[in-house]
């Protein structure tokens, strides 16, 4: 699993958690923080891609799949 994959999993989990917030509005501080965290992780993924720093799967991870 690459760093990008790990970050994407985090994004998906944060989005699920954000969906449980009420009200679903940027006026809700927790909802807004989840949204900001998702945005920050997306920026990290983009940075990793641009830098070519996305780590390939380790041999152990590759053989496990």
N, C-alpha and C positions, 0 to 999 in steps of 0.2 A: 504494500500500500504506500502510495507516495504522500508527501507532506500535503500536497493539494487535495488528495482524497480525504485525508484526516480532517483538514480544515472544512471541507465540504460537508462531512458528517457532522461537524460541530454546528455549521450553519443550519443544517436540517433540524438538529435537535433544538437549537435556539428558536427557530421559527415555530416548532411545535409548542414550545413553552410560551412563546409570545402569544400564540393563538388562544391560550387559556386565560390570558389577561382580560379583565373587563374594567373599564371600557376599552375597546380597541381603538385607541386614539393617542396621538402624540401628546395629548394633555395628561395622559396617565404616565407618570414618571417611569414606572417599571416597563411598560410597553415601549416607551421611547428608548430606554436603555437596551432592551433586547434588539430593537431596530438598529441602534448605533453599533452594537456588537456585531450584528450580521454584516453591516456595511464595512466595519473594520476588517473582518475576516475576508470579505470579498476583495478588499484592497490588498491584503496580504497575498492572497492567491494570485492576483494580477501582478504584483511585484515579483513573486517567485517565478512566474511564467516569463516575465520580461527579462529577469536576470538569468534565466536558465538554471535556476537553483533548485528546481523541483527534484527531490531525491528519488532515484529509482528504487524499486522494491529491493530489500535485502535478499540474499540467497535463501534464507530461512523462510521469508514471507512468500517468495516466488514458488518454492517447492511445496508450501502448504496449500496452495490453491489448486 
